[in-house]
């Protein structure tokens, strides 16, 4: 059943304040409680509005979640793809740069960390808001994940003989296992940095054993 949206009049300053408060609450709650367990009541508490007024700002909590992810998408793309993957001197260096950038973001951005540990939540968002809203026409349906960029790069390097294997999806899957290491940092204690470095170096050396130019 479609909700009846009653227009609410706000000044520009009020809209900016409420939007900022909703985004701050969303980033905190989605990263800690997750999409399913985050209620509208919790989202609007700090903004000083009632639940029905939320819809004057966002169509749904999924729309707010997507908005927050897309806000960081360009920065994430710049660090992982432009300054990471595409800045490598060869295939091995490119994969190392990508992984180190992704791990860096994972360690500092709680919402990105949540996305990595709970990929089902992005699927829920896309199902709710629709694929047309979740991406510009012709672009990857998970713009904050950039798996498509990585897959395309690996396929090209495999054809050039610079990366092992013939199935890019398998290589992507292997690379994504590195993102699980920071999730267990406490278990490794002081050895964590060395464990992470060795994991990245060993994996990328195995996937790109040569020095073919990227």
Wavefront OBJ file of the C-alpha trace (Angstrom):
o trace
v 0.000 0.000 0.000
v 1.421 3.387 -0.988
v 1.883 5.816 1.858
v 0.067 9.117 1.769
v 2.732 11.809 1.819
v 1.524 15.087 3.314
v 3.749 17.989 2.229
v 5.577 19.596 5.136
v 6.867 23.145 4.894
v 10.447 23.695 6.021
v 12.811 26.575 5.561
v 15.968 25.858 3.595
v 17.988 25.996 6.829
v 15.618 23.520 8.500
v 15.835 21.139 5.567
v 19.620 21.258 5.648
v 19.725 20.635 9.396
v 17.248 17.746 9.279
v 18.900 16.158 6.246
v 22.299 16.329 7.951
v 20.850 14.801 11.128
v 19.175 11.954 9.204
v 22.369 11.216 7.315
v 24.413 11.197 10.518
v 21.933 8.865 12.203
v 21.773 6.653 9.146
v 25.530 6.312 8.837
v 25.843 5.427 12.523
v 22.870 3.067 12.747
v 23.296 1.283 9.422
v 26.950 0.622 10.243
v 26.203 -0.773 13.706
v 22.682 -2.223 13.737
v 22.298 -2.866 10.018
v 19.504 -2.084 7.590
v 16.923 -4.560 8.934
v 17.261 -3.594 12.587
v 17.356 0.156 12.034
v 13.918 1.606 12.700
v 12.464 4.870 11.470
v 12.000 5.910 15.086
v 15.738 5.607 15.670
v 16.583 7.391 12.429
v 14.446 10.451 13.178
v 15.239 10.753 16.900
v 18.205 13.109 16.545
v 16.549 15.091 13.759
v 13.639 16.140 15.989
v 10.934 15.048 13.539
v 8.197 12.411 13.630
v 8.401 9.238 11.588
v 5.904 10.369 8.956
v 8.014 13.460 8.236
v 10.965 11.259 7.290
v 9.291 10.703 3.916
v 9.546 14.406 3.116
v 13.303 13.795 2.883
v 13.789 10.215 1.716
v 11.448 7.725 0.066
v 12.487 4.952 2.455
v 15.266 3.947 4.799
v 16.717 1.970 1.880
v 16.850 5.192 -0.140
v 18.775 6.860 2.696
v 21.158 3.892 2.853
v 21.817 4.124 -0.887
v 22.265 7.898 -0.673
v 24.973 7.457 1.957
v 26.750 4.799 -0.080
v 26.696 6.871 -3.256
v 28.001 9.931 -1.421
v 31.225 8.039 -0.810
v 31.289 6.230 -4.149
v 33.486 8.691 -6.027
v 36.030 8.856 -3.216
v 36.106 5.075 -2.977
v 36.473 4.736 -6.749
v 39.290 7.274 -6.810
v 41.257 5.497 -4.101
v 40.699 1.877 -5.160
v 40.473 2.140 -8.950
v 42.057 5.375 -10.214
v 44.875 5.674 -7.660
v 44.988 1.958 -6.919
v 44.305 -0.531 -9.676
v 44.998 1.759 -12.645
v 48.143 3.265 -11.114
v 50.050 -0.011 -10.956
v 53.299 -0.413 -12.844
v 52.374 -4.000 -13.686
v 49.547 -6.423 -12.908
v 50.970 -7.542 -9.563
v 51.546 -3.969 -8.415
v 48.065 -2.974 -9.598
v 46.381 -5.727 -7.574
v 48.462 -4.871 -4.522
v 47.508 -1.203 -4.787
v 43.835 -2.077 -5.150
v 43.842 -4.358 -2.121
v 45.751 -1.943 0.107
v 43.378 0.878 -0.825
v 40.323 -1.300 -0.197
v 41.688 -2.439 3.166
v 42.422 1.178 4.076
v 38.838 2.217 3.380
v 37.518 -0.854 5.160
v 39.499 0.118 8.254
v 38.258 3.717 8.351
v 34.725 3.660 6.928
v 32.244 1.728 9.122
v 29.510 1.752 6.481
v 31.817 0.332 3.811
v 32.878 -2.294 6.341
v 29.225 -3.156 6.870
v 28.722 -3.497 3.122
v 31.626 -5.928 2.852
v 30.437 -8.070 5.770
v 26.742 -7.942 4.815
v 26.486 -7.800 0.991
v 22.865 -8.916 1.264
v 21.967 -5.429 2.483
v 22.919 -3.848 -0.837
v 20.726 -6.416 -2.575
v 17.872 -5.406 -0.275
v 18.411 -1.756 -1.154
v 18.399 -2.410 -4.903
v 15.276 -4.575 -4.564
v 13.489 -1.783 -2.690
v 14.479 1.299 -4.671
v 14.795 -0.447 -8.044
v 17.870 -0.959 -10.239
v 17.149 2.214 -12.230
v 17.445 4.315 -9.076
v 20.421 2.377 -7.772
v 22.569 3.093 -10.822
v 22.833 5.417 -13.820
v 21.844 3.737 -17.119
v 24.419 1.203 -18.275
v 26.504 1.269 -15.098
v 27.317 -1.414 -12.552
v 24.330 -2.230 -10.297
v 26.607 -2.041 -7.239
v 28.404 1.275 -7.857
v 29.954 1.357 -4.379
v 31.504 -2.087 -4.727
v 33.419 -1.711 -8.029
v 33.594 -5.450 -8.625
v 32.829 -4.747 -12.278
v 35.899 -2.505 -12.633
v 38.116 -5.135 -11.045
v 36.614 -7.952 -13.121
v 37.146 -6.035 -16.368
v 40.766 -5.286 -15.486
v 41.484 -8.911 -14.584
v 39.887 -10.216 -17.778
v 42.102 -7.903 -19.827
v 45.231 -8.961 -17.931
v 44.320 -12.625 -18.287
v 44.050 -12.232 -22.058
v 47.482 -10.605 -22.017
v 48.896 -13.469 -19.944
v 49.721 -11.212 -16.984
v 47.217 -12.781 -14.569
v 46.710 -16.504 -14.069
v 43.532 -18.422 -14.844
v 40.751 -17.872 -17.339
v 37.802 -17.041 -15.103
v 37.932 -13.447 -13.791
v 35.236 -14.231 -11.204
v 37.517 -16.766 -9.517
v 40.348 -14.242 -9.271
v 37.987 -11.573 -7.927
v 36.745 -14.036 -5.333
v 40.298 -14.815 -4.252
v 41.157 -11.123 -3.978
v 38.064 -10.386 -1.923
v 39.153 -12.894 0.701
v 41.842 -10.368 1.687
v 39.058 -8.092 2.938
v 38.238 -10.703 5.562
v 41.637 -10.308 7.221
v 40.938 -6.872 8.799
v 37.747 -8.279 10.290
v 39.918 -10.573 12.426
v 42.603 -8.027 13.297
v 42.008 -8.394 17.041
v 42.673 -12.120 16.839
v 46.088 -11.535 15.260
v 47.066 -8.857 17.760
v 50.417 -7.204 17.099
v 51.067 -9.579 14.220
v 48.118 -8.188 12.232
v 50.100 -5.771 9.972
v 52.587 -8.510 9.082
v 49.789 -11.021 8.487
v 48.001 -8.580 6.187
v 51.179 -7.722 4.250
v 52.105 -11.370 3.755
v 48.561 -12.273 2.674
v 48.482 -9.508 0.061
v 52.008 -10.187 -1.205
v 51.594 -13.961 -1.392
v 48.212 -13.792 -3.113
v 49.163 -11.188 -5.705
v 52.466 -12.943 -6.442
v 50.550 -16.119 -7.142
v 47.939 -14.427 -9.304
v 50.414 -12.271 -11.263
v 53.745 -14.143 -11.175
v 55.259 -12.307 -14.132
v 56.098 -8.648 -14.700
v 53.793 -8.014 -17.661
v 53.058 -4.329 -17.928
v 49.542 -3.201 -16.957
l 1 2 3 4 5 6 7 8 9 10 11 12 13 14 15 16 17 18 19 20 21 22 23 24 25 26 27 28 29 30 31 32 33 34 35 36 37 38 39 40 41 42 43 44 45 46 47 48 49 50 51 52 53 54 55 56 57 58 59 60 61 62 63 64 65 66 67 68 69 70 71 72 73 74 75 76 77 78 79 80 81 82 83 84 85 86 87 88 89 90 91 92 93 94 95 96 97 98 99 100 101 102 103 104 105 106 107 108 109 110 111 112 113 114 115 116 117 118 119 120 121 122 123 124 125 126 127 128 129 130 131 132 133 134 135 136 137 138 139 140 141 142 143 144 145 146 147 148 149 150 151 152 153 154 155 156 157 158 159 160 161 162 163 164 165 166 167 168 169 170 171 172 173 174 175 176 177 178 179 180 181 182 183 184 185 186 187 188 189 190 191 192 193 194 195 196 197 198 199 200 201 202 203 204 205 206 207 208 209 210 211 212 213 214
